């Protein structure tokens, strides 16, 4: 049996809980009845490029509601639906939509970041994002990124890289190049032939690099490191026109 003190204490806890729920319910009701007074949009920058701008975001938000947002009551605005509509845009990686008690609506946008550009001779170019997605070219900005060309590059347009075995292997290589300052500065273009074999075109020096399939990537890059750090300083930067690292335990220079 509970003591009288315990019963009184339990009643107090229940009473406080009910009052708190009523208070927060009242605050929420008041909050929902607020009118949206303004929209503040923040888009993260990447190399001073915006692949999507405030106008695009406002249009997406309007499409999610079908009515003007400013002047509408928050109870009639589905913020989660707005978020999902904004995220559906190919150049948006993530979005957050929230409001404050003053009636302002805030939108924070994280753009997808291109790390390579696929060049097609018989079709539109495309970007590859840092998430392995294939993105369309933007009319607003052009990203200065690694170029990918060749007959085998056309196949990359068909799906996101992470959806195929070859694409996933290639994406691992692209991630390494993107995150390594030396490789990012040195490798200007990757050419892919119909067999899926890769050739690097360099920024410095006249050599091309026969890399082969995008497998055993770390081992091949270590061999290429040896070429740059040990062979070229001794032989000179223009001593060879081609170096191959595609065969196991071999560096072939011609």
Helices and strands as residue ranges (DSSP letters): H 4-32, E 38-43, H 54-65, G 74-76, H 79-87, E 92-99, E 104-111, E 114-118, E 126-129, E 134-136, E 146-149, G 151-158, G 161-163, H 165-179, H 181-186, E 187-192, E 198-202, E 208-212, H 217-226, I 227-231, H 232-235, E 242-244, E 252-253
